[in-house]
């Protein structure tokens, strides 16, 4: 029997509307503690970040997931065909129940025909959990013999750090939903050539019970770069080609983006390690592949953890389509997905025949323009430790628009209740 082509059929992105500039955060922090001025200014310059999006108290990874899925349905996904619903996250809301199970019920209560005859599960490995979910669902669909069955993978996270600190400028929130299918319209995946690298590291972690992450910034960059080099070599070995050839034949190159300049540094590290490329050669590589188009949203939305790679992929594909039109079909795509602690997954794909029609239907301008300027007090409410704790009772529904998904209450036994606003 011929091997079944499997991959991503379409992709949708949802991010909270509230935004605040890093300059606003810096000015307010420095006004309270002038000793922070030099460190915060240097941190903003060294990351290249501009702003962050952040959720309101009634938004969490479940509501972000459900909103992204609803957007995917609006783009044409038929939920009745779903056989798998997987989530990748490092900021789950439950120690046992997956986000996908909560979201399944919320979507059903909204009248969306998500079936009960499907598997819901969740994968965790920091920011790489979504990629592990994607490979799992793609492999199961590819191994199956049923026609017209699809999978759904959602990468959803809320990135929060202790404040005030230099780490707070790399916060963010959002969810990316991907419809996975055989004979996909957008991107065909090559599961056989996936490259891996994993080590037990403490570059980034979130202790049990903590809502904020712990990070060793400089060390985490080192871990990221080393893991990318090793996983890329493993990927090239599985293709039976020299790493230099694999890198050069890549038409679209995408990486996990914790912050803008970290991804740029990683490309330089990989190119230098793989083919001894100099600075000018790397800049040419970046420009020829439109690499920075995939970094742009992170600068203004922030780090959305597991979804940052795929948010970048959506913007990068849109930019490449604007440049090449229908000739984007057949382009080779290489993705590097990093999860602190740590793992790196290097995955290869090919732009599918139906990609031009899918990409042409996206409206990324509206998503970027959806930002609502928040006050510093709004931001302080987001970073306040008690805002997202496990206290019981109703959640304030202030500002919930009709039709939006929201967390309405946390029961006395800790179970979270979600509703559709009327």
C-alpha positions in Angstrom: 0.0 0.0 0.0 1.3 3.5 -0.9 2.5 5.6 2.0 -0.1 8.2 3.0 0.7 11.8 2.9 -0.1 13.5 6.2 0.4 17.0 7.6 -1.2 20.3 8.4 -4.4 21.2 6.5 -4.9 24.6 7.9 -3.8 26.8 10.9 -5.5 29.4 13.0 -4.2 31.8 15.6 -5.8 33.5 18.6 -4.1 36.0 20.9 -5.6 38.1 23.7 -6.5 41.7 22.8 -4.8 43.4 25.7 -1.4 44.8 24.9 1.2 46.9 26.6 4.5 48.2 25.2 7.8 47.3 26.9 8.6 51.0 27.1 5.5 51.5 29.2 6.6 48.7 31.5 10.1 50.0 31.7 9.1 53.6 32.6 6.7 52.5 35.3 9.1 50.0 36.9 11.9 52.6 36.9 9.6 55.2 38.4 9.1 52.9 41.3 12.7 51.6 41.5 15.4 53.6 39.6 17.9 50.9 40.1 16.1 48.8 37.4 16.6 51.3 34.6 19.9 50.0 33.3 19.0 46.3 33.4 15.6 46.8 31.8 16.9 49.0 29.1 19.6 46.5 28.3 17.2 43.6 28.3 14.8 45.3 25.9 17.7 46.1 23.5 19.2 42.7 23.7 15.9 40.8 23.0 14.5 43.1 20.3 11.1 42.9 21.8 8.5 45.7 21.6 5.3 44.7 23.4 3.4 41.8 24.9 -0.2 40.6 24.7 -1.7 39.3 28.0 -5.0 37.8 29.0 -7.8 39.2 31.2 -8.6 37.4 34.5 -11.4 35.3 32.8 -9.0 34.1 30.0 -6.7 31.1 30.4 -5.2 28.4 28.3 -8.6 26.6 27.9 -10.4 29.7 26.6 -7.5 30.6 24.3 -7.6 27.0 23.0 -11.4 27.1 22.3 -11.1 30.5 20.6 -8.4 29.3 18.3 -10.4 26.1 17.4 -13.5 28.2 16.7 -11.4 30.4 14.3 -10.3 27.2 12.6 -13.9 26.1 12.2 -14.7 29.5 10.7 -11.9 28.9 8.2 -13.5 25.7 7.1 -12.6 22.8 9.4 -15.3 20.3 9.8 -15.3 19.3 13.5 -17.4 16.2 12.9 -14.4 14.5 11.2 -12.2 14.8 14.3 -10.6 11.6 15.7 -7.9 13.2 17.8 -7.8 16.4 19.8 -4.4 17.0 21.4 -2.9 20.0 23.1 0.7 21.0 23.8 1.3 23.3 26.7 3.5 24.1 29.7 0.9 26.2 31.4 -2.0 23.7 31.9 -4.8 24.4 34.3 -5.2 20.9 35.8 -2.7 18.4 37.0 -4.7 15.5 35.5 -7.2 16.7 32.9 -6.0 17.9 29.5 -6.9 21.3 28.2 -8.4 19.6 25.2 -11.0 17.8 27.3 -12.1 21.1 28.9 -12.1 22.8 25.5 -14.1 19.9 24.0 -16.9 20.5 26.4 -16.8 24.3 26.0 -17.0 24.0 22.2 -19.9 21.5 22.4 -21.8 23.9 24.7 -21.4 26.5 22.0 -23.0 24.2 19.5 -19.9 23.3 17.6 -20.1 19.6 16.5 -17.0 18.2 18.2 -17.8 14.4 18.5 -17.5 12.3 21.6 -15.9 9.5 19.6 -12.4 10.9 19.7 -9.3 10.9 21.8 -8.3 13.9 23.9 -4.8 14.1 25.3 -2.0 16.5 26.2 1.8 16.5 25.7 4.2 18.4 27.9 7.8 19.3 27.3 8.0 23.1 27.7 7.6 24.8 24.4 8.0 21.6 22.3 4.9 19.9 23.6 2.8 21.2 20.6 5.3 19.7 18.1 5.3 16.4 20.0 1.5 16.5 19.8 1.6 17.3 16.1 3.9 14.3 15.3 1.8 12.0 17.4 -1.5 12.9 15.7 0.1 12.9 12.2 1.6 9.5 12.8 -1.7 8.0 14.0 -3.6 9.4 11.1 -0.9 8.2 8.7 -1.0 4.7 10.2 -4.8 4.5 10.0 -6.8 3.1 7.2 -9.9 5.3 7.6 -10.7 8.0 5.1 -12.0 11.4 6.1 -10.7 11.3 9.7 -8.8 14.3 10.9 -6.9 15.5 14.0 -6.7 18.7 15.9 -3.6 20.0 17.6 -3.6 23.2 19.7 -0.5 24.9 21.2 -1.7 27.2 24.0 0.2 29.0 26.7 0.3 32.0 29.0 4.0 33.0 29.7 4.4 34.5 33.1 7.5 35.4 35.1 8.2 36.8 38.5 8.1 40.6 38.6 9.7 43.0 38.6 12.5 41.4 36.6 14.2 41.5 33.2 12.3 38.3 32.3 8.9 39.9 32.4 9.6 41.6 29.0 9.4 38.1 27.4 5.9 37.3 28.6 3.0 36.7 26.2 -0.1 34.6 25.6 -1.8 32.9 22.7 -3.0 29.7 21.0 -2.4 28.2 17.6 -4.8 25.5 16.3 -3.8 23.2 13.5 -6.1 20.8 11.6 -4.1 17.7 10.8 -5.1 15.4 7.9 -4.1 13.0 5.2 -3.6 14.7 1.8 -3.3 18.1 3.6 -3.8 21.4 1.8 -1.1 23.4 3.6 2.0 21.4 4.6 3.0 17.8 4.1 5.2 16.4 6.9 8.1 14.0 6.7 7.9 12.1 10.0 10.6 9.6 9.1 13.4 12.3 9.0 12.6 14.0 12.3 15.8 14.9 14.3 16.0 14.9 18.1 18.3 16.1 20.8 17.5 15.8 24.5 19.3 16.4 27.8 18.4 16.9 31.5 19.0 20.6 32.0 17.8 23.3 34.4 17.9 26.2 31.9 14.1 26.8 32.4 11.5 25.1 34.6 8.3 25.8 36.5 8.2 24.2 40.0 5.1 22.2 40.9 2.5 24.6 42.1 4.1 27.7 40.7 2.4 29.9 38.2 5.7 31.6 37.2 8.7 30.1 35.4 12.3 30.1 36.5 14.8 30.8 33.8 18.6 31.2 33.4 18.6 33.5 30.4 22.1 33.2 29.1 22.4 29.5 29.9 19.1 28.8 28.2 20.4 30.4 25.0 23.4 28.1 25.1 21.2 25.1 25.6 19.0 26.1 22.7 21.8 26.6 20.3 23.6 23.3 21.2 20.4 21.3 21.0 19.5 22.8 17.6 23.0 21.9 16.2 22.7 18.3 17.5 19.1 17.8 16.4 19.8 19.2 12.9 22.7 16.8 12.5 20.4 13.9 13.6 17.8 15.1 11.0 20.4 15.3 8.3 21.7 11.8 9.1 18.2 10.4 8.8 17.9 12.0 5.4 21.3 10.5 4.5 22.7 13.9 3.5 25.5 16.2 4.8 24.0 18.9 7.2 25.3 21.6 5.0 23.3 20.3 2.0 20.1 20.0 4.1 20.4 23.5 5.3 21.1 25.0 1.9 18.2 23.2 0.3 15.7 24.5 2.8 13.5 27.1 1.2 11.6 28.2 4.4 13.4 28.1 7.8 11.4 28.4 11.0 12.4 28.3 14.7 10.9 28.5 18.1 11.0 32.2 19.0 11.2 33.0 22.8 12.3 36.5 21.7 13.3 38.1 18.4 17.1 38.2 18.7 17.4 34.7 20.2 16.1 33.2 17.0 18.6 35.3 14.9 21.4 34.1 17.2 20.3 30.5 16.7 20.5 30.7 12.9 24.0 32.2 13.1 25.0 29.4 15.5 23.6 26.7 13.3 25.0 28.0 10.0 28.4 28.5 11.6 28.4 25.0 13.1 27.0 23.3 10.0 28.8 25.0 7.1 31.3 27.5 8.8 29.3 30.4 7.3 30.4 33.9 8.1 28.2 36.8 9.3 27.4 38.1 5.7 26.6 34.6 4.4 24.1 34.0 7.3 22.5 37.4 6.6 22.0 36.3 3.0 20.5 33.0 4.1 18.1 34.8 6.4 17.1 37.4 3.8 16.7 34.9 0.9 14.3 32.7 3.0 12.3 35.6 4.5 13.2 34.3 8.0 12.4 37.5 9.8 8.8 37.5 8.6 8.2 34.6 11.0 9.8 36.6 13.9 7.8 39.7 13.5 4.6 38.7 15.5 6.7 37.7 18.5 8.1 41.2 18.8 4.7 42.6 19.3 2.7 39.7 20.8 5.4 38.2 23.0 6.5 34.7 23.7 3.5 32.3 23.5 5.7 29.3 24.3 4.5 26.2 22.5 2.7 28.2 19.8 5.5 30.6 18.9 7.0 28.4 16.2 3.6 27.9 14.5 2.6 31.5 14.9 5.8 32.3 13.1 5.1 29.7 10.5 1.8 31.3 9.6 3.3 34.7 9.1 6.3 33.3 7.2 4.1 31.3 4.8 2.0 34.4 4.2 5.1 36.5 3.4 6.5 33.8 1.1 3.1 33.5 -0.7 3.1 37.2 -1.2 6.5 36.9 -2.8 6.2 33.7 -4.8 2.4 33.3 -5.4 1.5 29.8 -6.5 5.2 29.0 -6.9 5.3 28.5 -3.1 4.0 25.0 -3.7 6.7 22.4 -3.3 9.0 24.7 -1.2 10.9 22.8 1.5 10.1 23.9 5.1 12.3 23.1 8.1 11.1 23.7 11.6 13.2 23.7 14.8 11.1 23.3 17.9 12.8 23.8 21.3 11.6 22.8 24.7 13.6 23.8 27.7 14.7 21.3 30.2 15.5 20.3 27.4 14.7 18.9 23.9 14.9 20.0 20.3 12.9 18.6 17.4 13.8 19.3 13.8 11.0 18.6 11.4 10.8 18.8 7.7 7.8 19.5 5.4 6.8 20.4 1.9 4.3 23.2 1.0 1.3 21.3 -0.4 -0.8 21.9 -3.6 -3.7 23.5 -1.7 -1.5 26.0 0.2 -2.1 29.1 -2.0 -5.9 28.9 -1.5 -5.5 28.4 2.2 -3.0 31.2 2.7 -5.0 33.6 0.6 -7.9 33.2 3.0 -6.0 34.3 6.1 -6.5 37.7 7.6 -3.4 38.4 9.6 -3.8 42.2 9.5 -7.1 42.0 11.5 -5.3 39.9 14.1 -2.6 42.4 14.5 -5.0 45.3 14.6 -7.1 43.6 17.3 -4.8 44.9 20.0 -6.3 47.1 22.7 -4.0 49.3 24.6 -4.0 48.3 28.3 -3.0 50.5 31.2 -0.2 49.7 33.6 -2.8 48.9 36.2 -4.3 46.3 33.9 -0.9 44.8 33.5 -0.3 44.7 37.2 -3.5 42.8 37.6 -2.2 40.2 35.2 1.2 39.7 36.9 -0.3 39.8 40.4 0.3 36.3 41.9 -3.3 36.0 43.2 -4.9 36.7 39.8 -4.3 33.1 38.5 -4.1 31.2 41.7 -6.4 28.2 42.7 -8.7 30.2 45.0 -12.4 29.1 44.8 -15.4 31.1 43.7 -16.7 33.0 40.7 -14.3 34.8 38.4 -14.9 38.4 37.5 -16.6 38.6 34.0 -15.8 42.2 33.6 -15.3 43.0 29.9 -16.5 39.7 28.5 -18.2 40.3 25.2 -21.2 38.3 24.1 -20.2 35.1 22.4 -16.7 34.9 24.0 -15.5 31.9 26.0 -14.6 32.6 29.6 -13.7 31.0 32.9 -16.8 31.6 35.0 -15.8 30.0 38.3 -13.6 27.6 40.2 -15.6 25.2 42.3 -14.7 24.4 45.9 -13.2 21.1 44.8 -11.0 23.0 42.3 -12.8 22.0 39.1 -12.9 24.9 36.6 -16.2 25.9 34.9 -16.3 27.6 31.5 -19.2 29.3 29.7 -20.1 31.1 26.5 -21.0 34.7 27.3 -24.5 35.7 26.4 
